[in-house]
Amino acid sequence: MSPSAFHSRGWRVGIASLAACLFGLLALVAPPAVSASPDISAAPLAKTEDGWVRGAREAGSDAFLGIPYAAPPTGDRRWRPPATASAWRGVRAATTAPPDCAQSVGGLLPGQASTTEDCLYLNVYRPARADAKRLPVLFWIHGGGYGSGAGRLYDGSRLAAKNEAIVVSINYRVNVFGFLSLASLDHEQGNSGNYGFLDQLAALHWVNRNIAAFGGDPGRVTIDGQSAGAFSVCNMLAAPAAKGLFSAAVLQSGGTCPTVPKASYEAGLLAVVKAAGCPDIGATAQLACLRGKSGAELLDAAAKMPGGLAWNAAAGGNALPVQPLEAVRSGTWTKVPVLLGTTRDEARAMLQYIGTPFPQTEDGYRSVMRTFFGDQADKILAEYPAADYTDPAYAEAAVLTDSGVSAGLGGCGQLSTADVFAAHTTTYYYELYDPNAPPLTVPSPVPAGYQMGSAHSADLAYLFQDGFAEQSAPFTPAQRALSDRIMRYWTNFAGRGDPDGHGQPHWPVYKGGGDGVVQLSPDNVSVMPDYRAEHRCSFWHSLGRP
């Protein structure tokens, strides 16, 4: 993809391309079976509202995998809000990861694409024999640009076992099945789109009703997500239907909490409908046509989405009446403590997807700056001279990170979001900095010698400590120590809305303006002297950027 194409598509394509890069798919598996009677001595058991589930115990933790939280959204349920799951008799084996929701995979990732629509399952991880306790709960929402991803990529066993917490990861509908908004669906339902977000809400309701059976405290549920998962956390903060379901929120690389206006989003998605062979033939006939298509046919049609559009949550409907930060400013949101942050080198993961070679030339760097920033390019080139970096590619990445040009990810864009929250609630802000963070599994080869540093998604390996499926290298001792600290900070926050405690380096409340940002590094955990100066936010503000 050329830089000009990336620029014309805006931040949404940046996130979608990056998400497609970072959230690969592995093998698909069958749904778990149901056995006739429990063997209490063999494995952990829990009784949900729909029946008993049997998990697996290993290395100090219990894992219950593939528990249905809603009915399969198949057949006539395609593009409808999630329905109640059916109960079962006997004991359901919850020992196999559930299938991924239907999605496509580009040539950048290993594994298979999925056409499975029966996918609304969640996974529960807890310390072994924790059923009689009331532990804090971390409710994890995966990223993937709303187009891909799966809960099974995030094994919460170590996070739960080491920190006396419950971890829940979920699947939700993505791609054309999760975020298609159409006038014909509006005609049928009075509203449309955001089906994946409604799935997330259904899973959160399930947790509130059932997590006590696993040893969790329904009064201490922290919602946490990364990238598009963090966008979803923002949406939950603004959604009326989510009020009372959580006590704190974590946004990892959540940028400026972006959504799109519903009307313009629907207009753009008509191209997908036409590509599926279901033109404007009346609402009822069009929906019958679309629901008659196979999952593979719809994914093929979705691949023909117009260049200026990517999957997104749409603001303006019943589920999400207003854009999240507008809800925060107006006081109509769910006011809870917020922990949010970014990685130091967010945009280093994006360069190969906008056509940047490595090594980069100075002429190439100048060309990219003019494509992105037009008549402001010369000022930016003077502020970020190529001579200050070992290669112009790193200058380019620093510009794209600090400016927040892609959904506000990183640098000053993320800081502007933190300042909004800090003005309205108790807020904690961090930056992950590790120049040698474990790389992620990306089969499309990273050019020899290119240093990803603390790129987008680098934080996932630290939070899930050997449990993130895409981590491709082991930790050093210092990195493992940082991972232990991050897990403790996160579970402290889930427990009482404050990351401090348990002998950890002090984490102050973030008051706004860039003061009080905690830098998480293998060498040190400390308050940054001047985050705004590090990311040149005064310069970017002078150009009218966040």
N, C-alpha and C positions, 0 to 999 in steps of 0.2 A: 504494500500500500504506500503510495507516495505521501510526503508531508502535506501537500495541498489537499489531497483527498481526506486525510485525517482532520485537517483544519476545517474543511467544509462540513464535516459531519459533527464537529463539536466534541465536547467531553464525552458524550454517551458512547461513541464508538471506541474512544480510548479505554473506557472501563470495560465495554463488552469484549474488545480484543484481548485486553489484559486478563479478564476473567476467563475467557476461553483458553488462554495460555496456562493459567495457574490452577485450574480446578479440573484435573483429568479424571477419566473414568476407568475403573478396573473391570473385572468380570461381573456379569449379572448373576444373581442367585435367585432361587425359588423362595416363595414365602414360607415361613416356618410351619411346621406341622402341629397338630393337636394330639396329645396322648390321652389315653382313657383314664389313667389314675396317676396321682403324684407319687414320686419317690423322694420323700422328704430328706433322706440321708444323702442323696446324690448331689443335689444342687440347690441353690437358693430359690425360694418361692416368694411370690407376692400376689395379693389378691386385688385386682383392679375392679372397677365397676362392671366390666364386661366378662370377667372370669379370671381364673388363676393363670399366672405365667411362671415358667421355670427358666431361670437364667443359668449362667456359668460362673464359677468362682476360680480366680487365678491371681496369684501374686498379691494377695491382700485386697482384692476388689471383686465386686460382683458386677456382671454385665448382663443386662436384659435387652436383647436386640430385636428389632422388628416388631414392636408392639403397635397394633393399629390404633390410631387416634380418630379416624374418620372412615366412612365407607369408601370403597374404591370409586374414584371419579370417572367411571367408564360409561360407555353407552350414552344414554340420555343425561347422565350426570356430568358429562364433559361440558366445561364452561358453566358450571353452576356452583354456588357456594357449597362447601363441604357438608356432607350429611353425617348423621350419627353412625358410628360403627356398630356392627352386629355383635351380640354376645356369643360366647361359645361355651360348650360343656367340657368338663374334664380340665386338663392342664395344657396350655399352649406352650410349646417349646419356643423360647425366645433366645436362641443361641446362634442364629445365623443372621448376618447383616441383610437388611431388606434391599429390594431392587431399587436402583436409582430411578427417579422420575424421568419421563421421556425427554430426551435432549440430543442434540447433535454434538459431535466433536470434530474440530478441524484437524489439520495435519500436524499440529504442534504438540499433541498429547498422546500418551499411550492408551491402550485399552479400547473398549468398544463404546459406541453410542448406545443409547437405550431408546426403545419404543414402548416401554412399559408405562401404562397409565395407572395401574393398580400399585400405588407407591406411597400412600399417606401413612407412613410408619415413623416411629421414633425409637430412640435408644436411650436407656437409662443406665448410668454408671454410678456406683456407690462404693464406699468402703465396705469390706466384708462384714457381714452380720450387723448391718446398720439399721435394720428394719424397726428397731424399737426407739431409735433416736429421732431428733427433730433437727436435721442439718440444713444449712443454707443450700439453695439450689441455684446453679448456673444454667440458664436456658440458652443454648447455642444455636444461632442462625447462620448457616453457611453463606459465603459469597459466591460469586460466579456470574456477575453482571445480569442477574435475573434470567440468564439463559442456560446455565449449567450448574453443576455442583451436587453434592449429596452429603447427608449427615454422617454416613459411614466413614468418610475420609478423616474424621476427627475422633480418635479413640480417647475417651475421657477417663480411662482407667487410672492412669497415674495422677492426673489432676485430682480425681476423687480420693484415691487411696492415701496420697501424701498429705492431704489438706482437710480431711474430714468434711467433705462437701458432696453434694449430689450434682452430677452433670447430665444434662439432657441434650441430645442432638436430634435434629428433625430433618425429614424430607419435606419439601413442599413443591407444588407444581411450578415449573419454570418454562421459559420459552413460550411457544405459541399456546401451550395448554394453561399456563399460569398467568399470562399478562396480555391476553388478547382483549381489546376493548372495541366494540362495534355497535353501531346504531341498531342493528337487528337484535343483538343481545340486550341492549337497553329496552327495546320494544317488548321483548319477552319477559324481562325480569325487573324493569324499572331502573336498572343500573347494570353496568358491566365492567369487566376488567378487574385487576387486582385479585384474581382468584388465588394466586400463590400467597398473597398477603393474608387473605381470609383463611387459608390453610394454617399459616403461622399462628393466627389468633385462635383457631380451633385447637391446635396443639397446646397453646398456652392455657386455654380453658381446661383441657384434659389434665395438664400438670396440676392446676389448682384443685381439681377434684380428686386426683389419684396419687399425688406424689407422697402423701403421708404414709401410704402403704409400703413405700420403699425406704422410709426413714427420713423423708424430706419435710421441710417446714413450708407449707403453702403461704405463710405470711412473710417469708424471706426468699422471694424469687427474684433473681437479677437477670434481666434480658441482656444478651451479649451477642454481637455480630461483627463481622469484618467485611469491609468493602461493601458489596450490595447487601450483605447481612447487616452491616451497620446502618445502611440506608433504611433497612426494614425496622431496625430499632428506633430510628428517628420517627418513622411512620407510626410505630406503636405509641410513642410518646404523644402523638397528635390525634390518635384514633379514639373516638368516644367509646367504642366497644372494648378497648383495652383497659379502661380505667378500673383500678382495684385489683388487677391481675399480677402486678409486679411492684417491687419495692425499691429498685435501683436499676440503672442502665449503664452499659458499657458500649462505646462506639470506637471500634478499631479501624482506622483509615476510613472514616465516614464522610470526609469532605464536608461539603456544604449541605448535606442532607437533601440531595436533589430529587425532584419529582418532575413530571411534565403535566401541562394542562390537558385535561381529558379531551376536549374538542379537537385540538390539533393532533393529538396522538391517534385518535380514532380515524381521522382523515388519512394519515399516513399509512395506517394498517390496512386500508382497503386494497393496497397492492398485494398484500399477502393473500387476501381472500380471492382476488382475481387469479393469482398464481395457482391457487388450489383448484381452480375451475368452478368457482361458485360466485358468479357475478351478481349484480344487483337485480334479483328476480323476486323481490319481496322478502320480508323478514322471515316468515315461516319457512318458505322454500329454501332460502339461503342457509338457514341453520340446519335444516334437514340435510342439505348437501354437505355442509361442513362436518356434521356429526357422522355422516356416512363415509367419510374419508378415513383411511388408515392412519395410524400414528406416523408411519414413515412418509406418507404422502404430505401430511401437514408439516412435518419437519423440512421436507424438500421445499415446500412453498415458503416457509419461514425464512429459508436461506436467501430468498429473493426480496427480502425486506429492502425498502428504499435506502439509499446511501446515507441520508441524513437522520436516520432513525435507529434506535436500538430499544430492546425490551426495557420497560420501566414501570414503576408505579405511577398511576395517574391521580392527580389531586383534583378534587371537584365533585366526587361522588359520595355515596353514603358512607363507605368505609373510611375514606380519607377526605374530609370536607375541605381542608386547607393545607397548604404547604407546611411542613413541620416547623420550620423556624418562625413562620408567621404565628403558628399556634403558641409557641413559647413566648414570643413578644407580646401577644394579646392576652396571655394568661389562661388560655383555654386548653392547655396541655395537662398531662399527668405529671405533676411536679414531684420529682424524686431526685436523689443525688445522682450525679452523672460523672463517670470516669471516661475520658476520651483521649485519643492521641494518634500518633502517626509514626512512620518510620523515617529515618533521616534521609534516605535516598529513594523515596517513592518512585520517581519517574525513571530510574535506571532500568526498571523492568519493562518499560514501554518502548525504548528506542528502536529495537529491532522490528517492532510492529508498525512503526511509522516510516520505515525505510532507511533508518540511519545505519550506515556501515561502521565497522570498527576495524582498523583505525578510521576516524573521521578526518576530513580535511577542513581547513579553516574556511575555504569557499563553501563547502557543504554546510558547515555550521551557520555561516551568514545566511545561506539560502533558507535553512529551516527557520531561523529567527524572522526573516522577512515574511515567510509563509504564515507563521503563527501571529506575528505582532505588527505586520504592516509598517506604517511610518514610525512606529516606536522602536523598530529593530535596532537602529543605530545607537540609541541611548542604552539599550539592553546589552549590546555588544561591548559598549564602553564600560558598563558596570560589571560584566562577566567576560573579561578578555580571555581569549583562548590560551594566551601565554601563562595564565595563572593555573592551568590544569595540565596534567600529564598527557591528555588527549582532548581535542575539541568535543568529543562525544560526552565527556564528563561535564564540560561547561554547559552543553545542551541539556543534559539531565538536571543539572543544578537549576537552570532557568525554569524548566518545566515543573520541577518540584516546588521551588520557592514561590512561583507565580500562582500556583493553584489552577493552572489553565485547564486541567482535566478534573472536573467535578469538585475543584477545591481540595484535591488530595494533596497533603503535605504542606509544609511551609506556612505561608501567610493565609492561604485559603482555609486550612484547618484551624489556624489561630482565630480567624474571624468567627468561626462556629463556636469555638471554646469561649470567646468573649460574650457571645449571645447567652450561652448557658450560665456563665459566671455571673451575669447580671440578674439572674432569676433563681438560681439554686446553688447548693453546695456542689462545687465542681473540682475535679482533679484532672490534671493534664500531663501527658508524658510524650517523650520522643524516644524511640528505640534507636540506639546507635551501636552498630557492630560492623566495622568494615569487612569482617570475615564471617558474616552470618552464614550458616549452612545453606547451600544452594538448594533450590527446589528442582524437582524432576521435570525437565522440559526437553523432550527429545529433539526438538528443533534446536540445533546446536548453538549455544552461546559462543560468539567468536572467541578464538583463542586469546587469552590475556585480558579479556574484558572482565572487570570487577563489578559484580552486582551490588556489593555492599549491603546496606540495610534497605533493600528494595521492597516494593509493595509485596505484602504477604510474608515478609521475613519474620514477623512477630508470631506467626502461627506455630512454628516449630518450638518456640520458647514456651508458649502457653500450654501446649499439649505434650511436651517433652517426650519425644520418640513416638508420639501417637498421631502425628500429622502424616498422612499417607504420602505426601509429596516431598517430605524431607529426604534428601539424597546423600547426606553425609553426617557422620556422628558428631556430637558435641565435643569440644575440648573441655577439660575440667572447669575452666573459668566460665565457659558458656553454660555448662550444666548448672553451675552455681547461680548464674543469672536466671536460668529457667526456674530453678527452685524459688528464687525471690519473686519472680513474676507470678508464678502460681500462687504463692502465699499472698501477695498483694491483692490479686484478683479475688481470692476466696475470703480474705479479710473484708474486702469491699462488699462481696455478696452477703456476708454475715451481718454487717452493721452499717453499710454505707460509707465506710472509711477504710482506705487501704492500709493505714498505719497499724503497727502492733507486731507482736511475736518477735521482737528483737530486730526488726527490719530497719534499714535507714529511714529517717523521717521523711514523710511525704506531706508537704504542706497543702492547704487548700489553695486552689488557683483563683486569684481575685480579678484577673483580666489584664490586658495590656502587655502580655508576654512575660510577666513576673511570676515566678513560682512554678515553672515548667520543670518537671523531673526528667532527667535523662537517664535511661536504663541502658547500661553498658556492661560488658563482662569485666571491665577494669574498675568500674566505679558506678555507684548510683548516687546522683547528687542533683541539686538544683542548678539549672543552667544559668550562667551569669546574665546573658541577654539573648533570649531566643529571637527577638525581633531583629537584632543586629546580625545574628547567625544567618537568618534567612532574608535579610535586606528588605524587611517589610516596609520601612519608610520609603524606600525607593519604589516599591511596587504600588504603594498607596499614592505616590505622586503621579503615577501613570493611570490612576483610576481603577487599579486592581484591588481585590479584597484585602 
